[in-house]
Amino acid sequence: MEAHGDDLEVFYNQFLQQGSEMNNQSKRQELDRYQKRVRDLDSITKKMVEQNALGTLTDERFAILTAEYEAEQRDLRDKVEKLDALLNQKRDGLQNAGHFLTAISKYKDITELDVSVLHELLEKIVVHEAEGVGKARTQKIDIHWRFVGLLPDK
């Protein structure tokens, strides 16, 4: 495991970098702007209903504006949902990377694997069909780690 210490540090630093993108607040600020606009549209719509009821806004104009504002609001709510999911995904990924490093660091000095180590660190191992024959035969093996899944190849 010691030989892979640098790889683990690089892996964790990549997750930290992704987390710092979230922490720079640009996505959070964008989400806040969308949410504020949704609230503003609610307020505008309420005022339009009042103006329409008082007769200062025609029914025709009310219908046109309402349709436009409702379409904008649907679009904004969709953006809010997607952005919120992205931020949650990044946060969860960062937490999982930390859990993974904590789990694997306990075994950095082990000399052999046993069942308990495999159960704690691995989710699954996928062995693909062999390709080629003789000395040119290769077989791909994917190791899916707990918390982080399949790590990218170098």
Residue frames as a rotation matrix with the C-alpha (Angstrom) as fourth column:
MET 1
0.566 0.824 0.000 0.00
0.824 -0.566 0.000 0.00
0.000 0.000 -1.000 0.00
GLU 2
0.203 -0.559 -0.804 2.93
0.398 -0.703 0.589 2.32
-0.895 -0.439 0.080 0.69
ALA 3
-0.740 -0.543 0.398 3.76
0.551 -0.149 0.821 2.58
-0.386 0.827 0.409 -3.03
HIS 4
-0.234 0.747 0.622 0.32
0.799 -0.217 0.561 3.96
0.554 0.629 -0.546 -3.67
GLY 5
-0.065 0.175 -0.983 0.49
0.852 -0.503 -0.145 6.64
-0.519 -0.847 -0.116 -0.98
ASP 6
-0.830 -0.297 -0.472 1.27
0.034 -0.872 0.488 9.30
-0.556 0.388 0.734 -3.54
ASP 7
-0.791 0.597 0.131 -1.62
0.266 0.144 0.953 8.13
0.550 0.789 -0.273 -5.73
LEU 8
-0.012 0.814 -0.580 -3.98
0.978 0.130 0.163 8.42
0.208 -0.566 -0.798 -2.78
GLU 9
-0.312 -0.164 -0.936 -2.75
0.527 -0.850 -0.027 11.89
-0.791 -0.501 0.351 -1.99
VAL 10
-0.994 -0.033 -0.108 -3.27
-0.076 -0.510 0.857 12.94
-0.083 0.859 0.504 -5.62
PHE 11
-0.480 0.874 -0.082 -6.74
0.615 0.401 0.679 11.39
0.626 0.275 -0.730 -5.54
TYR 12
0.073 0.527 -0.846 -7.69
0.970 -0.234 -0.062 13.21
-0.231 -0.817 -0.529 -2.36
ASN 13
-0.613 -0.372 -0.697 -6.24
0.249 -0.928 0.276 16.50
-0.750 -0.005 0.661 -3.61
GLN 14
-0.908 0.366 0.202 -8.40
0.165 -0.131 0.978 16.18
0.385 0.921 0.059 -6.74
PHE 15
-0.020 0.944 -0.329 -11.45
0.864 0.182 0.469 15.83
0.503 -0.275 -0.819 -4.52
LEU 16
-0.093 -0.071 -0.993 -10.32
0.762 -0.647 -0.026 18.77
-0.641 -0.759 0.114 -2.40
GLN 17
-0.947 -0.274 -0.167 -9.91
0.092 -0.731 0.676 20.85
-0.307 0.625 0.718 -5.54
GLN 18
-0.540 0.828 0.154 -13.42
0.421 0.107 0.901 19.92
0.729 0.551 -0.406 -6.65
GLY 19
0.169 0.586 -0.792 -14.64
0.983 -0.041 0.179 20.80
0.072 -0.809 -0.583 -3.16
SER 20
-0.496 -0.411 -0.765 -12.86
0.517 -0.848 0.120 24.14
-0.698 -0.336 0.632 -3.27
GLU 21
-0.899 0.284 0.333 -14.70
0.200 -0.410 0.890 24.95
0.389 0.867 0.312 -6.50
MET 22
0.093 0.971 -0.220 -17.87
0.714 0.089 0.695 24.52
0.694 -0.222 -0.685 -4.48
ASN 23
0.166 -0.079 -0.983 -16.39
0.932 -0.315 0.182 26.56
-0.324 -0.946 0.021 -1.64
ASN 24
-0.855 -0.514 0.072 -15.50
0.508 -0.799 0.322 29.51
-0.108 0.312 0.944 -3.86
GLN 25
-0.419 0.798 -0.433 -19.22
0.249 -0.357 -0.900 30.25
-0.873 -0.485 -0.049 -3.65
SER 26
-0.842 0.119 -0.527 -19.81
-0.507 -0.510 0.695 30.83
-0.186 0.852 0.490 -7.36
LYS 27
-0.696 0.620 -0.363 -22.27
0.211 0.659 0.722 27.96
0.686 0.425 -0.590 -7.67
ARG 28
-0.423 0.532 -0.734 -23.86
0.888 0.082 -0.452 28.81
-0.180 -0.843 -0.507 -4.32
GLN 29
-0.643 0.147 -0.752 -24.24
-0.046 -0.987 -0.153 32.45
-0.765 -0.064 0.641 -5.38
GLU 30
-0.868 0.335 -0.367 -25.79
-0.392 -0.008 0.920 31.37
0.306 0.942 0.138 -8.66
LEU 31
-0.541 0.673 -0.505 -28.23
0.673 0.706 0.219 29.17
0.504 -0.222 -0.835 -6.76
ASP 32
-0.455 0.333 -0.826 -29.11
0.658 -0.499 -0.564 32.04
-0.600 -0.800 0.008 -4.43
ARG 33
-0.834 0.122 -0.539 -29.74
-0.387 -0.826 0.411 34.35
-0.395 0.551 0.735 -7.41
TYR 34
-0.749 0.571 -0.337 -32.12
-0.036 0.472 0.881 31.83
0.662 0.672 -0.333 -8.96
GLN 35
-0.410 0.600 -0.687 -33.97
0.891 0.424 -0.162 31.32
0.194 -0.678 -0.709 -5.70
LYS 36
-0.611 0.153 -0.777 -34.30
0.268 -0.883 -0.385 35.07
-0.745 -0.443 0.498 -5.17
ARG 37
-0.872 0.288 -0.396 -35.68
-0.488 -0.447 0.750 35.53
0.038 0.847 0.530 -8.66
VAL 38
-0.592 0.693 -0.411 -38.27
0.459 0.709 0.536 32.79
0.663 0.129 -0.738 -8.03
ARG 39
-0.333 0.445 -0.831 -39.39
0.870 -0.195 -0.453 34.66
-0.364 -0.874 -0.323 -4.89
ASP 40
-0.765 0.012 -0.643 -39.46
-0.142 -0.978 0.151 37.95
-0.628 0.207 0.750 -6.81
LEU 41
-0.857 0.458 -0.237 -41.64
-0.200 0.128 0.971 36.39
0.475 0.880 -0.018 -9.48
ASP 42
-0.406 0.722 -0.560 -44.06
0.872 0.490 0.000 35.19
0.274 -0.488 -0.829 -6.80
SER 43
-0.392 0.196 -0.899 -44.31
0.515 -0.763 -0.391 38.75
-0.762 -0.616 0.199 -5.51
ILE 44
-0.889 0.034 -0.456 -44.73
-0.368 -0.644 0.670 40.20
-0.271 0.764 0.585 -9.00
THR 45
-0.741 0.636 -0.215 -47.46
0.253 0.562 0.788 37.70
0.622 0.529 -0.577 -9.82
LYS 46
-0.312 0.621 -0.719 -49.30
0.933 0.057 -0.356 38.52
-0.181 -0.782 -0.597 -6.60
LYS 47
-0.529 0.059 -0.847 -49.21
0.071 -0.991 -0.113 42.24
-0.846 -0.120 0.520 -7.45
MET 48
-0.944 0.181 -0.275 -50.42
-0.300 -0.126 0.946 41.54
0.136 0.975 0.174 -10.99
VAL 49
-0.528 0.792 -0.307 -53.38
0.740 0.606 0.292 39.59
0.417 -0.073 -0.906 -9.63
GLU 50
-0.227 0.414 -0.882 -54.26
0.717 -0.542 -0.439 42.56
-0.659 -0.732 -0.173 -7.41
GLN 51
-0.725 -0.096 -0.682 -53.88
-0.282 -0.862 0.421 45.03
-0.628 0.498 0.598 -10.31
ASN 52
-0.893 0.429 -0.139 -56.04
0.042 0.386 0.922 42.82
0.449 0.817 -0.363 -12.49
ALA 53
-0.336 0.792 -0.510 -58.70
0.937 0.337 -0.093 42.56
0.098 -0.509 -0.855 -9.78
LEU 54
-0.202 0.206 -0.958 -58.68
0.424 -0.863 -0.275 46.35
-0.883 -0.461 0.087 -9.37
GLY 55
0.724 0.550 0.416 -58.99
0.570 -0.138 -0.810 46.83
-0.388 0.824 -0.414 -13.13
THR 56
0.575 -0.572 -0.585 -55.64
-0.522 -0.807 0.275 48.60
-0.629 0.147 -0.763 -13.62
LEU 57
-0.685 -0.725 -0.070 -54.28
-0.543 0.444 0.713 45.66
-0.486 0.526 -0.697 -15.62
THR 58
0.108 0.790 -0.603 -56.35
-0.992 0.126 -0.012 44.25
0.066 0.599 0.798 -18.48
ASP 59
0.632 0.223 0.742 -57.24
-0.372 0.928 0.038 40.59
-0.680 -0.300 0.669 -18.58
GLU 60
0.961 -0.277 -0.012 -55.39
0.099 0.383 -0.919 40.18
0.259 0.881 0.395 -21.86
ARG 61
0.240 -0.917 0.319 -52.19
-0.580 -0.399 -0.710 41.76
0.779 -0.015 -0.627 -20.57
PHE 62
0.211 -0.077 0.975 -52.54
-0.931 0.287 0.224 39.83
-0.297 -0.955 -0.011 -17.31
ALA 63
0.901 0.196 0.388 -52.75
-0.097 0.961 -0.261 36.54
-0.424 0.197 0.884 -19.23
ILE 64
0.743 -0.669 -0.010 -49.68
0.016 0.033 -0.999 37.34
0.669 0.742 0.036 -21.35
LEU 65
0.041 -0.761 0.647 -47.54
-0.801 -0.412 -0.434 38.46
0.597 -0.501 -0.627 -18.40
THR 66
0.434 0.184 0.882 -48.66
-0.783 0.562 0.268 35.56
-0.446 -0.807 0.388 -16.23
ALA 67
0.994 -0.059 0.090 -47.71
0.098 0.849 -0.519 33.04
-0.046 0.524 0.850 -18.92
GLU 68
0.451 -0.881 0.144 -44.28
-0.157 -0.237 -0.959 34.65
0.878 0.410 -0.245 -19.35
TYR 69
-0.027 -0.460 0.887 -43.55
-0.950 -0.264 -0.165 34.80
0.310 -0.848 -0.430 -15.63
GLU 70
0.675 0.324 0.663 -44.75
-0.556 0.814 0.169 31.24
-0.485 -0.483 0.729 -15.05
ALA 71
0.911 -0.400 -0.102 -42.50
0.172 0.593 -0.787 29.96
0.375 0.699 0.609 -17.86
GLU 72
0.118 -0.902 0.415 -39.52
-0.461 -0.420 -0.782 31.83
0.880 -0.099 -0.465 -16.39
GLN 73
0.158 0.003 0.987 -40.32
-0.985 0.072 0.157 30.46
-0.070 -0.997 0.014 -12.95
ARG 74
0.955 0.189 0.230 -40.51
-0.168 0.980 -0.105 26.86
-0.246 0.061 0.967 -14.22
ASP 75
0.623 -0.782 -0.035 -37.14
0.131 0.148 -0.980 27.31
0.771 0.606 0.195 -15.93
LEU 76
-0.042 -0.638 0.769 -35.60
-0.744 -0.493 -0.450 28.80
0.666 -0.591 -0.454 -12.77
ARG 77
0.501 0.289 0.815 -36.97
-0.807 0.497 0.320 26.02
-0.313 -0.818 0.482 -10.56
ASP 78
0.979 -0.198 -0.051 -35.45
0.149 0.862 -0.485 23.45
0.140 0.467 0.873 -12.92
LYS 79
0.248 -0.936 0.248 -32.09
-0.091 -0.277 -0.956 25.24
0.964 0.215 -0.154 -12.73
VAL 80
0.103 -0.143 0.984 -32.33
-0.962 -0.267 0.062 25.43
0.254 -0.953 -0.165 -8.92
GLU 81
0.850 0.302 0.432 -33.03
-0.422 0.880 0.216 21.71
-0.315 -0.366 0.876 -8.70
LYS 82
0.815 -0.576 -0.068 -30.10
0.331 0.558 -0.761 20.78
0.476 0.598 0.645 -10.98
LEU 83
0.072 -0.819 0.570 -27.66
-0.332 -0.558 -0.760 23.15
0.940 -0.134 -0.313 -9.29
ASP 84
0.322 0.132 0.938 -28.69
-0.947 0.039 0.319 22.00
0.006 -0.990 0.138 -5.83
ALA 85
0.986 0.045 0.163 -28.19
-0.043 0.999 -0.018 18.37
-0.164 0.011 0.986 -6.89
LEU 86
0.525 -0.848 0.066 -24.74
0.224 0.063 -0.973 19.22
0.821 0.526 0.223 -8.27
LEU 87
-0.020 -0.515 0.857 -23.68
-0.737 -0.572 -0.361 20.96
0.676 -0.638 -0.368 -5.05
ASN 88
0.591 0.301 0.749 -24.94
-0.755 0.533 0.381 18.02
-0.284 -0.790 0.542 -2.97
GLN 89
0.963 -0.259 -0.075 -23.12
0.192 0.852 -0.488 15.58
0.190 0.456 0.870 -5.23
LYS 90
0.204 -0.937 0.284 -19.84
-0.089 -0.306 -0.948 17.48
0.975 0.168 -0.146 -4.85
ARG 91
0.068 -0.117 0.991 -20.26
-0.960 -0.280 0.033 17.67
0.273 -0.953 -0.131 -1.09
ASP 92
0.838 0.307 0.450 -21.02
-0.435 0.875 0.213 13.95
-0.329 -0.374 0.867 -0.87
GLY 93
0.791 -0.594 -0.148 -18.06
0.222 0.505 -0.834 13.11
0.570 0.627 0.531 -3.10
LEU 94
-0.017 -0.810 0.586 -15.72
-0.502 -0.500 -0.705 15.09
0.865 -0.306 -0.398 -0.89
GLN 95
0.266 0.189 0.945 -17.06
-0.953 0.197 0.229 13.39
-0.143 -0.962 0.233 2.25
ASN 96
0.983 0.143 0.118 -16.75
-0.121 0.978 -0.172 9.97
-0.139 0.155 0.978 0.62
ALA 97
0.458 -0.888 -0.048 -13.16
-0.003 0.053 -0.999 10.68
0.889 0.457 0.021 -0.42
GLY 98
-0.137 -0.473 0.870 -12.38
-0.873 -0.357 -0.332 11.50
0.468 -0.805 -0.364 3.21
HIS 99
0.602 0.422 0.677 -14.06
-0.695 0.695 0.185 8.27
-0.392 -0.582 0.712 4.39
PHE 100
0.940 -0.272 -0.204 -12.10
0.061 0.726 -0.685 6.32
0.334 0.631 0.700 1.79
LEU 101
0.110 -0.971 0.210 -8.75
-0.279 -0.233 -0.932 7.79
0.954 0.044 -0.297 2.84
THR 102
0.030 -0.030 0.999 -9.52
-0.999 -0.046 0.029 7.19
0.045 -0.999 -0.031 6.50
ALA 103
0.850 0.369 0.375 -10.39
-0.394 0.919 -0.010 3.56
-0.348 -0.139 0.927 5.80
ILE 104
0.841 -0.525 -0.128 -7.43
0.209 0.534 -0.819 2.86
0.498 0.662 0.560 3.54
SER 105
0.175 -0.825 0.537 -4.89
-0.625 -0.515 -0.586 4.67
0.760 -0.234 -0.606 5.73
LYS 106
0.547 0.070 0.834 -5.47
-0.778 0.411 0.475 2.08
-0.309 -0.909 0.279 8.47
TYR 107
0.821 -0.135 0.554 -3.94
0.209 0.975 -0.073 -0.51
-0.531 0.175 0.829 6.15
LYS 108
0.808 -0.504 -0.304 -0.95
-0.568 -0.531 -0.628 1.35
0.155 0.680 -0.716 4.72
ASP 109
-0.184 -0.958 0.221 1.56
-0.983 0.181 -0.032 -0.97
-0.009 -0.223 -0.975 6.41
ILE 110
0.569 0.425 0.704 -0.16
-0.475 0.869 -0.140 -4.33
-0.671 -0.255 0.697 5.87
THR 111
-0.539 -0.829 -0.148 1.78
-0.672 0.317 0.669 -7.12
-0.508 0.460 -0.729 4.20
GLU 112
-0.958 0.284 0.029 -1.13
0.240 0.747 0.621 -9.33
0.155 0.602 -0.784 3.15
LEU 113
-0.489 0.860 0.141 -4.80
-0.751 -0.498 0.433 -8.98
0.443 0.106 0.890 2.48
ASP 114
-0.942 0.335 0.032 -7.45
0.279 0.831 -0.482 -10.81
-0.188 -0.445 -0.876 4.44
VAL 115
-0.345 0.896 0.279 -11.22
0.842 0.164 0.513 -10.98
0.414 0.412 -0.812 4.15
SER 116
0.316 0.507 -0.802 -11.89
0.833 -0.553 -0.021 -8.20
-0.454 -0.661 -0.598 6.68
VAL 117
-0.506 -0.565 -0.652 -9.63
0.127 -0.796 0.592 -5.77
-0.853 0.216 0.474 4.81
LEU 118
-0.936 0.163 0.313 -11.31
0.326 0.065 0.943 -6.59
0.133 0.985 -0.114 1.51
HIS 119
-0.040 0.993 -0.113 -14.78
0.970 0.066 0.236 -6.14
0.242 -0.100 -0.965 3.00
GLU 120
0.227 0.108 -0.968 -13.87
0.617 -0.785 0.057 -2.78
-0.753 -0.611 -0.245 4.49
LEU 121
-0.445 -0.580 -0.682 -12.16
-0.097 -0.726 0.680 -1.36
-0.890 0.369 0.268 1.40
LEU 122
-0.994 -0.047 -0.100 -13.80
-0.106 0.137 0.985 -2.95
-0.033 0.989 -0.142 -1.63
GLU 123
-0.118 0.991 -0.066 -17.30
-0.806 -0.134 -0.577 -2.74
-0.581 -0.015 0.814 -2.99
LYS 124
0.798 0.324 0.508 -16.73
0.000 0.843 -0.538 -5.17
-0.602 0.430 0.673 -5.85
ILE 125
-0.431 -0.884 -0.182 -14.20
-0.389 0.000 0.921 -6.52
-0.814 0.468 -0.344 -8.33
VAL 126
0.756 0.645 -0.115 -15.19
-0.338 0.233 -0.912 -6.93
-0.561 0.728 0.394 -11.96
VAL 127
-0.393 -0.849 0.353 -13.10
-0.084 0.415 0.906 -9.35
-0.916 0.327 -0.235 -14.03
HIS 128
0.344 0.484 -0.805 -13.57
-0.804 -0.291 -0.518 -8.81
-0.485 0.825 0.289 -17.77
GLU 129
0.929 0.023 0.371 -13.22
0.158 0.879 -0.451 -11.42
-0.336 0.477 0.812 -20.47
ALA 130
0.012 -1.000 -0.001 -9.66
0.205 0.001 0.979 -12.15
-0.979 -0.012 0.205 -21.54
GLU 131
0.904 0.176 -0.390 -8.41
-0.312 -0.352 -0.883 -10.77
-0.293 0.919 -0.263 -24.84
GLY 132
0.190 -0.862 -0.469 -5.68
-0.939 -0.020 -0.344 -12.21
0.288 0.506 -0.813 -27.04
VAL 133
0.972 0.045 -0.229 -3.82
-0.007 0.986 0.164 -15.51
0.233 -0.158 0.959 -26.73
GLY 134
0.348 -0.896 -0.276 -0.55
0.764 0.442 -0.471 -16.71
0.544 -0.047 0.838 -25.28
LYS 135
-0.441 -0.646 -0.623 1.82
0.882 -0.440 -0.168 -14.01
-0.166 -0.624 0.764 -24.05
ALA 136
-0.894 0.165 0.418 -0.33
0.042 -0.896 0.442 -11.33
0.447 0.413 0.794 -25.70
ARG 137
-0.020 0.936 -0.352 -3.31
0.671 0.274 0.689 -12.34
0.741 -0.222 -0.634 -23.57
THR 138
-0.925 -0.172 0.339 -4.61
-0.106 -0.740 -0.664 -9.56
0.365 -0.650 0.666 -21.33
GLN 139
-0.100 0.911 -0.400 -7.47
0.801 0.312 0.510 -9.35
0.590 -0.270 -0.761 -18.92
LYS 140
-0.493 -0.002 0.870 -8.91
-0.219 -0.967 -0.126 -6.18
0.842 -0.253 0.476 -17.51
ILE 141
-0.211 0.399 -0.892 -9.89
0.913 0.406 -0.034 -6.06
0.349 -0.822 -0.450 -13.85
ASP 142
-0.153 0.257 0.954 -11.90
-0.131 -0.962 0.238 -3.17
0.979 -0.088 0.181 -12.38
ILE 143
-0.559 -0.035 -0.828 -11.70
0.789 0.282 -0.545 -2.57
0.253 -0.959 -0.130 -8.65
HIS 144
0.111 0.687 0.718 -14.64
0.077 -0.726 0.684 -0.60
0.991 -0.021 -0.133 -7.26
TRP 145
-0.818 -0.516 -0.254 -13.61
0.328 -0.056 -0.943 0.86
0.472 -0.855 0.215 -3.91
ARG 146
0.104 0.819 -0.565 -16.06
0.994 -0.071 0.080 1.60
0.026 -0.570 -0.821 -1.13
PHE 147
0.195 0.151 -0.969 -17.05
0.480 -0.876 -0.040 5.27
-0.855 -0.457 -0.244 -0.93
VAL 148
-0.129 -0.365 -0.922 -15.41
-0.463 -0.800 0.381 6.31
-0.877 0.476 -0.066 -4.22
GLY 149
0.840 0.539 0.061 -16.18
-0.216 0.436 -0.874 3.63
-0.497 0.721 0.483 -6.79
LEU 150
0.586 -0.603 0.542 -13.89
0.803 0.520 -0.289 2.98
-0.108 0.605 0.789 -9.73
LEU 151
0.310 -0.566 -0.764 -10.80
0.049 -0.793 0.607 5.19
-0.949 -0.226 -0.218 -9.68
PRO 152
0.934 0.017 -0.357 -9.66
-0.344 -0.227 -0.911 6.61
-0.097 0.974 -0.206 -13.03
ASP 153
0.591 -0.781 0.200 -6.58
0.805 0.586 -0.088 5.15
-0.049 0.213 0.976 -14.71
LYS 154
0.084 -0.670 -0.738 -3.46
0.349 -0.674 0.652 7.27
-0.933 -0.312 0.177 -14.62
